[in-house]
Amino acid sequence: MGRMKNVAIVLAAGRGSRMHSEIAKQYLLIKGRPVIWYALSAFERCPFIDEVVLVTGADEIEYCRTEIVEKYGFRKERQIVAGGKERYHSVYRGILAAGDCDYLYIHDGARPFVTQEILERARDAVCADRACVVGMPVKDTIKLSDGEGFCAETPDRSRVWQIQTPQVFEGALIRRAYESLMETLERGTALHVTDDAMVVEAMTETRVRLVPGDYRNIKITTPEDLCLAELFAQEECS
């Protein structure tokens, strides 16, 4: 049996309206380097990741090629493809571009602090369970709203996780799940999908393993996140 083929899909097609910036959040700078540089660097260093598919806006493909991939010497980026209207469209295009592979690592380009330890834990989990998502137990008490601004329910905090990326799946499994999702959407069925695990949960019988990530594996969404990222990057450099 030959070595497994592992492909990472890095999503960089979002605009990030909550950042209040003309520049897409994945291209904002942390310690002089674009946010997405950190995520791509993690996969570049990872010995078991063979290829990277970068999914970005249609008008940013050339910028990504020259100002990110070529400028910083990334070698695993085999394709840069245009994303779609919604996140799930972008992921599906990344899956198609990845082609046949054993495992797919789907990661938000706006999460700069994914570590080698996280990737190793995800690899071990997906090999055992076929599907896994990185996350961390929540620190705060969570309240569910009744829709009118009042508390409706307080879930058991010990069972609540905040989900991160990467989310990792057998290649054939995630492709089949997304194909089913696209067929469902084409029939006019409305589905609210916010992450890849939801697609697998809704479209297959496969259970998704929760894998410990890191509280520093934040997503850059607001200006406050960028300030926090600067602190994390400074500590890593010190």
Number of C-alpha atoms within 10 A of each C-alpha: 3 4 7 13 15 22 28 27 32 28 26 25 29 21 18 17 13 11 18 13 13 10 12 18 28 27 18 19 15 21 13 8 13 18 25 25 20 21 21 26 17 17 27 20 13 15 9 16 21 18 21 26 23 28 28 26 22 13 10 15 19 14 13 20 16 12 13 18 19 13 10 13 13 18 12 18 22 15 17 23 20 20 24 18 10 12 18 19 15 23 24 22 19 27 23 11 17 21 12 15 16 16 24 31 25 24 24 23 28 28 24 26 22 25 19 14 13 19 24 12 15 27 23 13 21 22 16 11 14 21 28 28 26 25 21 18 17 15 12 8 11 14 14 12 12 10 8 7 8 10 12 12 11 11 12 10 14 10 8 15 15 12 19 23 25 28 28 31 29 19 22 16 19 24 20 15 20 22 15 17 20 16 11 14 12 10 8 9 10 9 11 7 14 11 17 25 23 14 21 23 14 15 18 15 8 14 13 20 19 18 23 18 24 17 14 14 22 18 20 24 18 15 14 10 14 20 12 15 24 15 14 15 15 12 9 8 8 5
